[in-house]
Amino acid sequence: MANKPTCTCTSSTPSAETGATAPNASGKAADIYFERLKLKRLFCEPNAFNVAPNRTLQKAGFKYLKTHMTVPGPLNFHQAVTRWVMERQACGRKN
């Protein structure tokens, strides 16, 4: 089975210029990722104990999948992360 393109993201911060909130900015960023990178799904795995990005992802339309222990990257330590996913068609995006 061929690998399907996916992208890991981080949550956005509010913009003083546009007044955009983090969930709104995250949703707009997701639109760009889906369109430009032709993604079918978008994953994000923030630290499970960091409340702000987890709330932002939920409000932006991401669906909670699970919480698990992992080493997110070569510079990270073993930690609990939450896995969130946004499906392309779940947000009214065309396939």
PyMOL commands that set and color helices and strands:
alter all, ss='L'
color gray80, all
select helices_A, chain A and resi 22-37+51-59+89-91
alter helices_A, ss='H'
color red, helices_A
select strands_A, chain A and resi 41-44+63-70+79-87
alter strands_A, ss='S'
color yellow, strands_A
deselect
rebuild
show_as cartoon
